[in-house]
Amino acid sequence: MQIRLVGCGQQSSLRGNVVNVENDLDICASVLPRSFDQTSTVQVKLMRKMDHKTPYMYETIRPY
């Protein structure tokens, strides 16, 4: 499945197969909402050299 931007308004469209996965909502409801200390996120950016301006890999992680 791919998400593509279409049109001048930059709307998103799905292309390809979609698979629906059954999920137990009781487990999801017990996890959400999280407390503030569990929701904090940190953006990690890895650079090969500090001379470079852009990172070669970056991701947002939750340290908890």
Residue pairs with C-beta under 8 A, 6 or more apart in sequence:
1 14
1 15
1 16
1 17
1 18
2 14
2 15
2 16
3 12
3 13
3 14
3 15
4 12
4 13
4 15
5 11
5 12
5 13
6 12
6 13
37 64
38 62
38 64
39 62
40 62
40 63
40 64
41 60
41 61
41 62
42 60
42 61
42 62
42 63
43 58
43 59
43 60
43 61
44 58
44 59
44 60
44 61
45 55
45 57
45 58
46 55
46 56
46 57
46 58
47 54
47 55
47 56
48 56
